[in-house]
Amino acid sequence: MEQDILKKFEAQDKKLDEIYRSVEKTRKYFLWTLIITLAMIILPLIGLIFVIPVFLQSLSLSSVGF
């Protein structure tokens, strides 16, 4: 009887280890997805902060010539 209980505990321990590894992989996947998503949104916005003033200045200079 005691042997059966020990075997069941060992089987549960193995399953818990597999679940833990799976959860860690999923957590890392979501973390990198968040980082990449933020980079794809934030970096273009930072670029626009520098590009828009130059674009507006070039528009204002070209309209003065007319």
Secondary structure, 3 states (H helix, E strand, C coil): CHHHHHHHHHHHHHHHHHHHHHHHHHHHHHHHHHHHHHHHHHHHHHHHHHHHHHHHHHHHHHHHCC
